[in-house]
Amino acid sequence: MAGAHAHPNYVKIWVLLLVLLVVSIIGPELGIPWLTLLTAFGIALVKTYYVAAYFMHLNFEKKYVWFLLLISTVLLGVFFFGVAGDVMKADGQNWQDCISNNTCAEQQRYVDGQLR
Amino acid sequence: MSMQGPLATSRSATGIPTGRLAVWWLLASEIFIFGGLIACYILYRLNNPWWGGEAVFTKVPAGAFNTFVLLTSSLFIVLAHDAAEKKDFDRAFKFIWYTIGGGLVFLLVKYYEYSSKLFTDDPELLKTPLTNTYWSFYYTATGLHALHVIGGMVIMALISFDLRKGFNPHRVELIGLYWHFVDIVWIFLFPLLYIAK
């Protein structure tokens, strides 16, 4: 076990997670972009923290386990930003960018985001 | 099964029992598997605003219910861990099977969602992995996640009967760490695939 430590009240953590779940569903319904980002994805990060810290006992684990997991996440970020330049910037003469000029076959099924 | 358990349960060269350290390594590698998939999804989503038009076909109530189910099953497995620590093996056994039940409910809801998209006569509602890249991502991410749920349920069932006899109670914590990770993956898949329209 993760060393001798006082156990948190797991049911309280669970109730808190359910409250966060409700907020993450209601927030995006209001249709405000920044609020959607905050409630859908910001709260996902908060929920992850509570599950990791209290259910997985990371708060009572050796500190290097945090580093082990964070290094994996940081390296993933390197991958993300490493390829983002290629994926997001569609300039160039050697390939055709059907996304930006809206000619991809699957885009033809939509007009202004709505199915034809 | 030996009463003493494998060496990994007692050896602790790094300050953490070797079995638990191995699970942390496994989870670190899983970050790349699911994280890579999610990172690719975000990149493509930013480049394809029209994916929002596909996301309306996912069922938010079903996804939300499944999030509730997984969060609750995470509570059950941590209560099983707590009971195993207190050597209350019958209670730990019970909570492990509640967790397996949670996994089963999750998969049934997933089956309902999949079948409503794959086995419909309405061409507008028919969504297969080949429909377009949004649905390729949807089925790859949720399918891989569902496979992890099934794997966790099988392992929990296998260890539960030893646990009831008092053998290898540390395994409850190990499978618990894995199950919580599966829960965390869903915490990210839910807003990405269901909420962001």
Interface residues (C-beta under 8 A of the other chain):
Chain A: M1 A2 H7 Y10 V11 I13 W14 L17 L18 L21 S24 I25 P28 T36 A40 F41 A44 K47 T48 V51 A52 F55 M56 E61 K62 Y64 V65 L68 L69 I71 S72 T73 L75 L76 F79 F80 V83 A84 V87 M88 A90 I99 E106 Q107 Y110 G113 Q114 L115
Chain B: T14 G15 I16 R20 W24 W25 L27 A28 S29 I31 F32 G35 G36 A39 I42 L43 Y44 L46 N47 N48 P49 W50 G52 G53 V60 A64 T67 F68 L71 T72 S74 L75 V78 L79 H81 D82 E85 E124 N132 T133 H170 E173 G176 L177 H180 F181 D183 I184 I187 F188 F190 P191 I195 A196 K197
